[in-house]
């Protein structure tokens, strides 16, 4: 499925749901505004709540992809898995920041590599944060350019949203997230979840020094992202 088809399918799936989802984004925006009022703790509060909210909202979009109904309060469902959601967000942020220290482009590539992480987290609750990140990276191998072009194709909608004093973003976020959900469903079958589990079993069984060194290199945030 090319990017044009992905956008068309996203619009189809969102029919009748735009307003309900706009309310989800509006509530999230209001929560961030309130948290920012705690000037001393605003940054920490943002770090704490972003992961659970991302997990909850991605759960909603996965339900939409399955053409199931959803409730607005499900945006808070990520707090039921608070520790894993928080740990994943912090680890992902750390990896992206480490790459961004080098240059902007490596940071963007890292963000794209880990872009499927919360979809994976939502569908596979037994995976640990590092495992979900590693699987997202494997899943995005060979697909980063297409995903970048997919996100870039929304630039016109971003400009229109700015002209509406930001109101348009309440709908654009749904459009982009739905497109990302479809993209995820399109590529997820190319990498087996069991590969991550097998890797962990192999590591816990005591690898040789050469294998251990290779494993350490693969898990490092400084490995090749391409």
Buried (B, 14 or more C-beta within 10 A) or exposed (E): EEBEEBBBBBEEBBEEBBEBBBEBBEBBBEBBEEBEEEEEEBEEBEEBBBBBBBBBBBBBBBBBBEEEEBEEEBBBBBBEBBEBBBBBBBBBBEBBEBBBEEEEEBBBBBBBBBBBBBBBBBBBEEBBBBBBBBBBBBBBBEBBEBBBEBBEBBEEBBEEBEEEEEEBBBBBBBBBBBBBBBBBBBBBEEBEBEEBBEBBEEBEEEEEEEEEEEBEEEEEBEEEBE
